[in-house]
Amino acid sequence: MLTYPDIDPVALSIGPLKVHWYGLMYLVGFALAWILGRWRAARPGSGWSGEAVDDLIFYCVIGTIVGGRLGYMLFYGFDQILANPLNLFKVWEGGMSFHGGLIGVLAAVLLFARRHRMHFFRVADFLAPLVPPGLFAGRIGNFINGELWGHRTQAPWGVRLPCQEFPSHCRDQDPGTLWSPPVHASQLYEAALEGLALFVILWLFSSRPRPLMAVSGLFLLGYGTLRFLVEFVRVPDAHLGYLAFGWLTMGQLLTLPMMLFGALLLALAYRPESGRGHPAKR
């Protein structure tokens, strides 16, 4: 079994200023998206300029932060807003929703596409392969923050947590117990699947011309499927619990429309009358 490393969530302190690892992971994700986007834009015939990539990433940064935080507080932490509306702005404490961030990014893509007079899905298809590295970094931030743990497990890669820091995982243990029973590190599962694996799939798939909507559809279907599966080993938020059937979580409920819409986009992209032999220029 593994033990949770003693990681200070604060990466750097300068007087009253504290820089958290969680926030730094978002910067890493945005930086990787910008670097990969610039690299793709530099390819001959990409139809993208470096300046357009800069503009797109800026739009997406705003959409991710605003949408991610609002989504989390509305989907998972509405009681926190009622207790103290200022909790909405405490991003450094964690609490960002992928589904809320996705809505924010979609709004950003729509604004960017209208401003640059580009087809919405031309922008979305270009952006989709740039997202998973940010998901990977964000899940590493969750791990450092010690949040979003999974159920107990006897697997050799289970992680034991210090009871002093994670008392909720030691409630049924003898007083004075130092370590919890091992649990799934579901954040790392998501980092590996939604981050690394999905990136490889999308990057390879989009390295060749594809019909309009195909890359976006594969992203939605791929992320939705992987997230839905990981939710089976991840402990649901304590104040929500399971929503139905003794296993359905809020994450799975929010992910189902993504999977269905992703499958629909792929079907539309590859329908016979879509001109499959003439992939859309991205």
Secondary structure as UniProt FT lines:
FT   STRAND          2..3
FT   STRAND          10..14
FT   TURN            15..16
FT   STRAND          17..20
FT   HELIX           21..41
FT   TURN            44..45
FT   HELIX           50..75
FT   HELIX           78..83
FT   HELIX           85..89
FT   HELIX           91..93
FT   HELIX           98..116
FT   HELIX           120..127
FT   HELIX           128..130
FT   HELIX           132..145
FT   TURN            156..157
FT   STRAND          159..160
FT   TURN            163..165
FT   HELIX           167..170
FT   TURN            171..172
FT   TURN            175..176
FT   HELIX           186..190
FT   HELIX           191..197
FT   HELIX           198..205
FT   TURN            206..207
FT   TURN            212..213
FT   HELIX           214..230
FT   TURN            231..233
FT   TURN            238..240
FT   TURN            245..247
FT   HELIX           250..269
FT   HELIX           272..274
FT   TURN            275..277
//
